[in-house]
Amino acid sequence: MSNQNVSQGARVRLLSAGVAGWFVYLVIDFLVHAVFLAQWWRATASYWLPPHELFSRLLFGYASFAIYCVVLAWLLMRLFGDSLNLLIGLRFGAIAGLVSGLGSVLGTYSAFRMPPSALVVWPVSILLASTFAGGVMSWVLIAVRPWRRVGIVIVAAVVLFIIGVVVQNIFFPTPVDHIFQSGGS
Protein backbone atom coordinates (compact mmCIF):
# COMPACT_ATOMS: atom_id res chain seq x y z
CA MET A 1 0.00 0.00 0.00
CA SER A 2 2.84 2.38 0.79
CA ASN A 3 4.51 1.88 -2.63
CA GLN A 4 1.18 2.56 -4.32
CA ASN A 5 0.84 5.86 -2.41
CA VAL A 6 4.39 6.84 -3.36
CA SER A 7 3.69 5.98 -6.98
CA GLN A 8 0.42 7.94 -6.92
CA GLY A 9 2.22 10.91 -5.35
CA ALA A 10 4.96 10.77 -7.97
CA ARG A 11 2.38 10.76 -10.79
CA VAL A 12 0.61 13.75 -9.26
CA ARG A 13 3.90 15.61 -8.94
CA LEU A 14 4.92 14.68 -12.48
CA LEU A 15 1.58 15.76 -13.97
CA SER A 16 1.48 19.02 -12.00
CA ALA A 17 5.08 19.87 -12.92
CA GLY A 18 4.44 19.02 -16.57
CA VAL A 19 1.36 21.26 -16.70
CA ALA A 20 3.19 24.15 -15.02
CA GLY A 21 6.23 23.77 -17.27
CA TRP A 22 4.02 23.60 -20.35
CA PHE A 23 2.25 26.86 -19.48
CA VAL A 24 5.58 28.58 -18.91
CA TYR A 25 7.00 27.16 -22.14
CA LEU A 26 3.94 28.37 -24.07
CA VAL A 27 4.05 31.91 -22.71
CA ILE A 28 7.82 32.25 -23.20
CA ASP A 29 7.48 30.95 -26.76
CA PHE A 30 4.67 33.44 -27.42
CA LEU A 31 6.59 36.37 -25.95
CA VAL A 32 9.79 35.54 -27.83
CA HIS A 33 8.31 34.75 -31.23
CA ALA A 34 5.01 36.64 -31.49
CA VAL A 35 6.08 39.75 -29.60
CA PHE A 36 9.83 40.36 -29.63
CA LEU A 37 10.71 38.49 -32.84
CA ALA A 38 7.59 39.38 -34.83
CA GLN A 39 9.66 41.60 -37.12
CA TRP A 40 12.14 38.74 -37.71
CA TRP A 41 9.28 36.44 -38.71
CA ARG A 42 7.97 39.09 -41.12
CA ALA A 43 11.45 39.76 -42.54
CA THR A 44 11.98 36.04 -43.19
CA ALA A 45 8.39 35.37 -44.33
CA SER A 46 9.48 33.95 -47.68
CA TYR A 47 10.84 30.89 -45.82
CA TRP A 48 7.67 30.06 -43.87
CA LEU A 49 4.17 28.94 -44.57
CA PRO A 50 1.63 31.76 -44.94
CA PRO A 51 0.49 33.15 -41.55
CA HIS A 52 -2.92 31.45 -41.58
CA GLU A 53 -1.27 28.05 -42.26
CA LEU A 54 1.33 28.61 -39.55
CA PHE A 55 -1.47 29.50 -37.15
CA SER A 56 -3.47 26.40 -38.11
CA ARG A 57 -0.47 24.20 -37.20
CA LEU A 58 0.17 25.72 -33.76
CA LEU A 59 -1.39 22.70 -32.04
CA PHE A 60 1.47 20.54 -33.32
CA GLY A 61 3.95 22.92 -31.68
CA TYR A 62 1.93 22.98 -28.46
CA ALA A 63 1.85 19.18 -28.42
CA SER A 64 5.61 19.03 -28.90
CA PHE A 65 6.08 21.48 -25.99
CA ALA A 66 3.84 19.30 -23.78
CA ILE A 67 5.83 16.16 -24.59
CA TYR A 68 9.11 18.02 -23.98
CA CYS A 69 7.91 19.39 -20.63
CA VAL A 70 6.63 16.05 -19.33
CA VAL A 71 9.93 14.37 -20.25
CA LEU A 72 11.90 17.23 -18.68
CA ALA A 73 9.84 16.98 -15.47
CA TRP A 74 10.35 13.21 -15.40
CA LEU A 75 14.11 13.65 -15.84
CA LEU A 76 14.23 16.23 -13.05
CA MET A 77 12.41 13.82 -10.71
CA ARG A 78 14.43 10.79 -11.78
CA LEU A 79 17.88 12.36 -11.81
CA PHE A 80 17.68 14.68 -8.83
CA GLY A 81 14.94 13.31 -6.55
CA ASP A 82 15.08 14.85 -3.09
CA SER A 83 18.12 17.01 -3.91
CA LEU A 84 16.12 18.99 -6.50
CA ASN A 85 15.92 22.75 -6.02
CA LEU A 86 15.19 25.82 -8.14
CA LEU A 87 18.81 26.37 -9.21
CA ILE A 88 19.20 22.75 -10.32
CA GLY A 89 15.94 23.00 -12.28
CA LEU A 90 17.02 26.20 -14.01
CA ARG A 91 20.46 24.80 -14.87
CA PHE A 92 19.13 21.45 -16.08
CA GLY A 93 16.42 23.19 -18.11
CA ALA A 94 19.08 25.39 -19.72
CA ILE A 95 21.31 22.44 -20.61
CA ALA A 96 18.39 20.41 -21.98
CA GLY A 97 17.13 23.44 -23.93
CA LEU A 98 20.54 24.14 -25.42
CA VAL A 99 21.02 20.52 -26.50
CA SER A 100 17.48 20.23 -27.83
CA GLY A 101 17.57 23.60 -29.56
CA LEU A 102 20.92 23.08 -31.26
CA GLY A 103 20.16 19.51 -32.26
CA SER A 104 16.76 20.27 -33.72
CA VAL A 105 17.77 23.40 -35.62
CA LEU A 106 20.86 21.77 -37.13
CA GLY A 107 18.81 18.78 -38.26
CA THR A 108 16.06 21.00 -39.64
CA TYR A 109 18.56 23.31 -41.36
CA SER A 110 20.18 20.33 -43.08
CA ALA A 111 16.92 19.32 -44.76
CA PHE A 112 14.76 22.44 -45.16
CA ARG A 113 15.17 25.87 -46.68
CA MET A 114 15.35 28.33 -43.79
CA PRO A 115 17.18 31.56 -43.02
CA PRO A 116 20.66 31.20 -41.53
CA SER A 117 19.57 33.47 -38.67
CA ALA A 118 17.32 30.61 -37.49
CA LEU A 119 20.52 28.82 -36.43
CA VAL A 120 20.71 31.38 -33.62
CA VAL A 121 17.07 32.37 -33.10
CA TRP A 122 15.63 28.90 -32.53
CA PRO A 123 18.23 27.52 -30.10
CA VAL A 124 18.13 30.74 -28.06
CA SER A 125 14.33 30.69 -27.88
CA ILE A 126 14.31 27.01 -26.88
CA LEU A 127 17.06 27.69 -24.32
CA LEU A 128 14.99 30.48 -22.73
CA ALA A 129 11.73 28.53 -22.66
CA SER A 130 13.40 25.37 -21.34
CA THR A 131 15.32 27.26 -18.65
CA PHE A 132 12.18 28.89 -17.28
CA ALA A 133 10.19 25.66 -17.61
CA GLY A 134 12.89 23.71 -15.77
CA GLY A 135 12.93 26.24 -12.96
CA VAL A 136 9.16 26.30 -12.61
CA MET A 137 8.92 22.52 -12.79
CA SER A 138 11.47 22.10 -10.01
CA TRP A 139 9.56 24.69 -7.94
CA VAL A 140 6.38 22.64 -8.40
CA LEU A 141 8.09 19.28 -7.84
CA ILE A 142 9.47 20.30 -4.44
CA ALA A 143 6.15 21.77 -3.24
CA VAL A 144 4.03 20.20 -0.53
CA ARG A 145 0.93 21.24 -2.49
CA PRO A 146 2.04 21.20 -6.14
CA TRP A 147 -1.35 22.08 -7.65
CA ARG A 148 -1.42 25.36 -5.72
CA ARG A 149 1.83 26.30 -7.38
CA VAL A 150 0.45 25.23 -10.76
CA GLY A 151 -2.43 27.65 -10.17
CA ILE A 152 0.04 30.45 -9.47
CA VAL A 153 1.97 29.59 -12.63
CA ILE A 154 -1.18 29.56 -14.77
CA VAL A 155 -2.30 32.94 -13.42
CA ALA A 156 1.18 34.38 -14.01
CA ALA A 157 1.24 32.90 -17.54
CA VAL A 158 -2.15 34.43 -18.37
CA VAL A 159 -1.02 37.83 -17.05
CA LEU A 160 2.21 37.62 -19.09
CA PHE A 161 0.22 36.60 -22.16
CA ILE A 162 -2.09 39.61 -21.76
CA ILE A 163 0.89 41.92 -21.29
CA GLY A 164 2.48 40.35 -24.37
CA VAL A 165 -0.63 40.96 -26.47
CA VAL A 166 -0.75 44.58 -25.32
CA VAL A 167 2.96 45.13 -26.02
CA GLN A 168 2.63 43.36 -29.36
CA ASN A 169 -0.25 45.56 -30.47
CA ILE A 170 1.18 48.84 -29.19
CA PHE A 171 4.87 48.50 -30.05
CA PHE A 172 4.99 45.79 -32.75
CA PRO A 173 1.65 45.86 -34.60
CA THR A 174 1.18 43.42 -37.46
CA PRO A 175 0.64 45.22 -40.78
CA VAL A 176 -2.83 44.63 -42.21
CA ASP A 177 -1.41 43.05 -45.38
CA HIS A 178 0.18 40.33 -43.19
CA ILE A 179 -3.05 39.58 -41.32
CA PHE A 180 -5.08 38.74 -44.41
CA GLN A 181 -2.27 37.20 -46.43
CA SER A 182 -3.18 33.88 -48.03
CA GLY A 183 -1.38 31.35 -50.15
CA GLY A 184 2.34 30.74 -50.39
CA SER A 185 4.84 33.08 -51.97
BELQUIMO-V225919 format. One line per field, one symbol per residue. phi: phi as a letter, one per 40 degrees, with the letter a starting at -180 (. if undefined). psi: psi as a letter, one per 30 degrees, with the letter a starting at -180 (. if undefined). A space follows every 50 residues. Layout:
# BELQUIMO-V225919
phi->???
psi->???
This chain:
# BELQUIMO-V225919
phi->.cccccccccccccccccccccccdcccccccccbcbdcccccbdccbcd dccdccbdccccccccddcccccccdcccbfcccadcccccccccccccc ccccccccccbbcacdcccbdcccccdcccccccccccccccccbccccd dcccccccccccdccccdcccbccddcccbcbgcb
psi->eeeeeeeeeeeeeeeeeeeeeeeeeeeeeeeeefdfgeeeeefgffflll eeeeefgeeeeeeeeeeeeeeeeeeeeeefbfgkleeeeeeeeeeeeeee eeeeeeeeeffljlkffffeeeeeeeeeeeeeeeeeeeeeefkeiefeee eeeeeeeeeeeeeeeeeefefhkkkeffegklll.
